[in-house]
Amino acid sequence: MAAIVRGLGLFLLLCLPPAARAETNIFRLATFNVENYLDAPSGTRHAKSPAARAKVRECILALKPDVIALEEMGATNALLDLQSNLKSSGLDLPFWDEITGYDTNIHVAVLSRLPIVGRRPHTNENFLLDGRRFVVSRGFDELDIQVNPRCAFTLIAAHLKSRRPSPLADEEEWRYEEAAALRRVIDARFAQDPAQNLVVLGDLNDLQDSKPVRAIMGRGTTRLFDTHPAERNGEDASVAGGREPRRITWTHYYAKDDDFSRIDYILLGRGMRDRWLKEETYILATPNWGLASDHRPLVAGFAVPAQ
């Protein structure tokens, strides 16, 4: 991973508070479960078709992210092929990272225009469930990313246990234990500085009021903020007449149950919430979206001090 700048440890430059900003730039963070973006079969998973891979690229190009977390990415060759094709289409994301957890078929990965200056992979987080020891299937990818000389943030990308039943354990309890492990990683960051710039994003495979997502969100001063992206259509506040506008917020289609639900998230610590731009935060709605994945990508924008 020659593109990754290593060795800077835990040191992060802090963004200036919003009141101190005279001039700002905008950058965008995205997450996208790309549904088995494999260039060759692996286990029971088939290689993704050229047409589906092209649709994934089309979606990412439409978002124009500065940093994107990818779930269900195949081997490193598939990630680098995606990176190369995006660059050929005008989106250069030269910095990258990928982790391999207990599930060696699909991975959590990150592509970034911004330098990755610190890396703390969590691929051995484990827990006891029904008397058995489990390892978090896909791990958590924790990265420090430098926006400019005056601003950096920490990103934690995750992909929790799916909602498909397993003969090994109850899938909801399994997902909750993975969520609790993720929260321990989050708490370790906040133990250094409760106001630090932290983003937690990815496919959490559960609803906003579920036990696993509540565990990740936390409580009190270190509770995460849900950016709650929606499509750029539906009602706006002026039409809603004082009630909450009706917005289209689903991110995943589960064909077996004909179910549309919101299970992908971009969550913020309070340091990043101060820089969040609601108007730059949305779910991509595009024709033939299902060719790319059973998930839709989401993106959030942030304002940071100019260099």
N, C-alpha and C positions, 0 to 999 in steps of 0.2 A: 504494500500500500504506500508506494513512494510518494503519492500526492499528499499524504497526510503529514502535517508538521507535528512531530511528537516532542515530548520532553519538557513541556512547560508546566507540568504538574497541575496543581489546583488553582494556580494564580489566574485571576480574571480582572480585567479592567472594568470599572463600574461606569454605567451610563450616567450622564448628568441628569438631575431631576428635570421634569418637564418645564418648570418655571425658569430654569437656567438656559433653555434652548432659544437661541435667537434664530437659528436656521436649522432645518431638519431635512433628512433624507428618509425615504420609505424603503423598507425591504419586506419580503413576503416569505412566509413559512407555509408549507403544504404537507399533507399526508395523503397517501393513496395505497390501498390494498390492491395490488395489480393481479391478483388471482392467478397464481401459478405461472409467473413469468419465467418459465424454464425454457432453455434452448435445447434440452435433451430430456427424455423421460427420467424420472427419479422416483424410486419406490412405486407407489400406485398412481403417481401424478404424471400426466402426459405433458409433452412439450407444447408450449403455447404457439398457436398458428401465426404465420407472418401477418395476416390481416389483423389479428387481435393485438399483436405487438405494435403494429402501426397505429392502431386506435389508442393504445396507451400513450404512445409518443404524442399523438395529436392532442390528447387531453392535457398532458404536461405542458406542451407548448402553449396551449390556450391560457394556462394559469400563469406562466412566466415566473415560476418561483425562484427565489434566491437560494432556498434550502428546501429539499423535499425528503421526507421519510417514506420509505417504501416497505410494505409488508407483502409477504408471499413472493419475495424475490428468489430466483433460482441461484445457481452457483455464480461465482465471481465473473466468469466469462459472460454470463447473461447480463449482469450489471454493467460491465464495461462496454458491452455491445450497445446497451441502451444509452449509456453516457455518450458514446461515439456518435450514434445516430442523432441524438439531441443536438450535439455540437454541430453536426453537418446541417441541421435545420435552423441554426442560429441561436441555440440556447447552450452556452458553455458553462458546465458545472464541473470544474476540474478537480475538486476535492471530493473524496468519497470514503465511505467506511461501510463495512458489512460484518455482521457477527454470525457465528454458527452456534446455536444452542443444542439442546438435546435432540430436537427435530432437525436432522441434517438435510432434509429435502427442500425446505423453504426457509428464508432468512429475513431478518430485519436489516435494512440498508439505508444509507443516507447519501444523497448527492447534493453538492453545495457549490455555489459560486464563491462563497466566503470561506476564508481559511479555517480549517479545523486545527485548533491549537492545543487541545487536550482530549484524551480518550480514556474512558473507564468502562470497558465492556463488563456486563453482568451476565455471565453465561453459566454460572454455577449456583444461582439462588435456588434454595430447596426448602421443602416443608414436609411435615408429617400429615398424612390423611388416611384415616381408617387403618392406622398402624403401619402404613407403608411410607417409605421415603420417596418423594417425587422431586424432580428438577423442573424448574420453569422451562417450558418447551422451547420457546424461541429466544429467551433471554431479553435483556433490556440494553439498548445502545445509548450510552451517556457520553455526550460530546460537548466540549467547550468550543464556541464558534466566535470568531472575531469579526464584528461588523465593520469597524474602522478603528483607528487608534484610540478613540474616545469611548468605545462601546463594545461589549461582548456579552454573551449569554450562554447558559447551559441548556442543552436540549436532551431530553430523554425520550427515546422512541420505543414503543412497545407493541406487541401483538399477543393478546391473551388467548387462553384456551377457547376453542370454538364452542358453539351451543349444540354441537352434535353429541349425542349420547356416547359414552365410552364404557366398555366392560370393566375397565380398571377402577373407576370411581365415579361418583355423581359429578356430572359436568359442571353444575353450578357451584358446588363446593370446591371443586378443583379450580375453577376460574376465580372464586373468592380468595383462595389461598395464594394464587398468582398475583391477584390485586394487592393483597396484604404485603407480599414481598416487594412489589413495586412501590408501595407507600413507604416501606422501610428505606428504600433507596432515595426517595424524595425527601424523607425526614433527615437523612444524612446530609443532604445538600443544605436544607434549611437550618440545620444545627450550626452550620458555619455562619449563615447570615439569613435571617427570615425574610429579608427584603431583596434578596439577590434576584437577578434576572433568570427566571426558570420557565421553560416550556416543556410540558408533557403532552405527547401527541401519539396518535396511532389508532389501531383497531383494538378496542377494548371489549368487543363482542358482547356488550350488554347495554341495557337502557339506562337513562340518566338517574332514575330512582331505584335502581337495583342495588343490592348489597355490595357487589364488587366495585361498581363505579362510585358509590358513596364512600367506600374505604379509600379509594384513590384520591378522592376530592379532599378528604380530611376535614378538620374543624379548626375554629379559632383563627388566630393571626396567620397561620400557614395553610388555610383552606385555599384550594385552587379555584380559579375563576373559569367558568365554562364560556367560551366565546360563542357557542351555539350558532354556527353558520346556517344560512338558508340560501335557497335559490334566489337569484336576482329577478324575481317576479312575485306574483301574489299581491297582497295588500300592503300599503304603506300606512303610516300612522294617521295621515289626514283622512284616509278612507275608513279606517277602523273606528273612528268616532269615540275615542277614549278607551276602548278595550284593546287588549293585546292583538296586534295584527295577525291575520292568518298567514302563516309562512310554510313553505315546503322544505322540510328539514331532514328527510330520510337520506341515509347514506348507503344502505345495503338492501338488496332484494334476495330473500330466501325462497327459492322456487318451490321447495317441498311443501311449505305452508302458505304459499302465495302471500308472503309477508314483506312489507316495506318498513324498515325501522332505522333509527339513528343509533349506530353503535361505534362510529368513528368520531374522534374528538381532538380538539386543540385546546388544552387547558393551560392556564397561566398562573404563576405566582404573582404577588402584588407588584413586584418590580417591573415585570413585563406588562402587567395590566395598565400601568400608567402610560405605556407607550403604544397601547393597542388602538387600532383604527377600525371602528365598527364598519365604516363604509367600504373598507378594503377587505372585508371578511365575507366569504360566501362558499356555497357548494356549486360546483360546475354542473350546469344543465346543458347537455349537448345531444343532438340526434344520435341514435344508435349507440348510446352510452354502454349498453350491455355487451357489445362486442369486445370492449376493453376488459371488463371485469364485472363481477357481481356487486362491487362497491363503486361509489362515486367519490372523486377527490374533493377535498376541501382545503381552503387557503385562508390565511389571516395576514393582515398587513400591520406594520409597526412603524412609528416615527422615531428616528434616532438623531442625535446631534450630528450636524455636518462635520466633516473633517476639519 
